[in-house]
């Protein structure tokens, strides 16, 4: 699963994403693009095409399946432990 993120400071509201993926994007009240859906499936072709077609690279599709820390000691959400995890949550 991917989280759909639009960087409002980069969005010029050209409408490309809304043309490519009208089921995923809409106009926001501040005249920028806004996700209609907070999450899309990993292989959502429309969302990927919209991200790749954005002239200002304002769209990100962030993997949310691996965001949560796997241990119960550090309570990172998302995991902030990094490569050298002090709480041993990396498996």
C-alpha positions as CSV (number, residue, x, y, z in Angstrom):
1,X,0.0,0.0,0.0
2,X,1.2,3.5,-0.8
3,X,0.3,6.8,0.9
4,X,-0.5,9.6,-1.6
5,X,1.3,12.9,-0.7
6,X,1.1,16.2,-2.6
7,X,3.7,18.8,-1.7
8,X,1.6,22.0,-1.6
9,X,4.6,24.2,-1.9
10,X,5.7,22.6,-5.1
11,X,2.2,22.1,-6.7
12,X,1.4,24.6,-9.4
13,X,-2.1,23.1,-9.9
14,X,-1.6,22.5,-13.6
15,X,-4.2,19.7,-13.5
16,X,-2.0,17.0,-15.0
17,X,-2.5,14.6,-12.1
18,X,-6.3,15.2,-12.1
19,X,-6.4,14.5,-15.9
20,X,-4.3,11.3,-15.5
21,X,-5.8,10.0,-12.3
22,X,-9.2,11.7,-11.6
23,X,-10.0,8.8,-9.2
24,X,-7.0,9.7,-7.1
25,X,-6.7,13.5,-7.3
26,X,-9.0,16.6,-7.0
27,X,-8.7,20.3,-6.6
28,X,-8.1,21.6,-3.0
29,X,-9.6,24.8,-1.7
30,X,-6.2,26.5,-1.9
31,X,-6.0,25.9,-5.6
32,X,-3.6,23.0,-5.4
33,X,-4.0,19.3,-6.1
34,X,-5.3,17.1,-3.3
35,X,-5.5,13.4,-2.9
36,X,-9.1,12.0,-3.1
37,X,-7.7,8.8,-1.7
38,X,-5.2,8.8,1.2
39,X,-3.9,5.4,0.1
40,X,-3.6,3.5,-3.2
41,X,-2.5,-0.1,-3.9
42,X,1.2,-0.6,-4.8
43,X,0.6,-1.1,-8.5
44,X,-2.0,1.7,-9.0
45,X,-1.0,2.6,-12.6
46,X,-3.0,5.9,-12.6
47,X,-1.3,7.1,-9.4
48,X,2.1,6.2,-10.7
49,X,1.5,7.9,-14.0
50,X,0.3,11.0,-12.2
51,X,3.4,11.1,-10.0
52,X,5.7,10.6,-13.0
53,X,3.8,13.2,-15.1
54,X,3.8,15.9,-12.5
55,X,6.0,18.7,-13.9
56,X,7.2,19.9,-10.5
57,X,7.6,16.5,-8.8
58,X,5.1,17.5,-6.2
59,X,3.5,14.0,-5.9
60,X,5.0,11.2,-3.8
61,X,3.8,7.6,-3.3
62,X,5.2,6.5,0.0
63,X,5.4,2.8,1.1
64,X,3.4,2.5,4.3
65,X,3.6,-1.3,4.8
66,X,7.1,-1.1,6.3
67,X,6.8,2.2,8.1
68,X,6.0,0.7,11.5
69,X,8.7,-0.3,13.9
70,X,8.7,-4.1,14.5
71,X,9.7,-4.0,18.2
72,X,7.8,-3.0,21.3
73,X,10.7,-1.2,22.9
74,X,11.1,2.1,21.0
75,X,7.5,2.9,19.9
76,X,8.8,4.6,16.7
77,X,6.0,5.3,14.2
78,X,7.5,5.4,11.6
79,X,10.6,3.6,12.7
80,X,13.3,6.1,13.4
81,X,15.9,3.7,14.5
82,X,17.9,3.7,11.2
83,X,20.5,1.1,10.2
84,X,22.1,0.8,13.6
85,X,19.0,0.1,15.6
86,X,19.6,0.4,19.3
87,X,16.3,-1.4,20.1
88,X,17.0,-4.4,17.8
89,X,13.8,-4.0,15.8
90,X,15.4,-4.6,12.4
91,X,14.9,-8.1,11.3
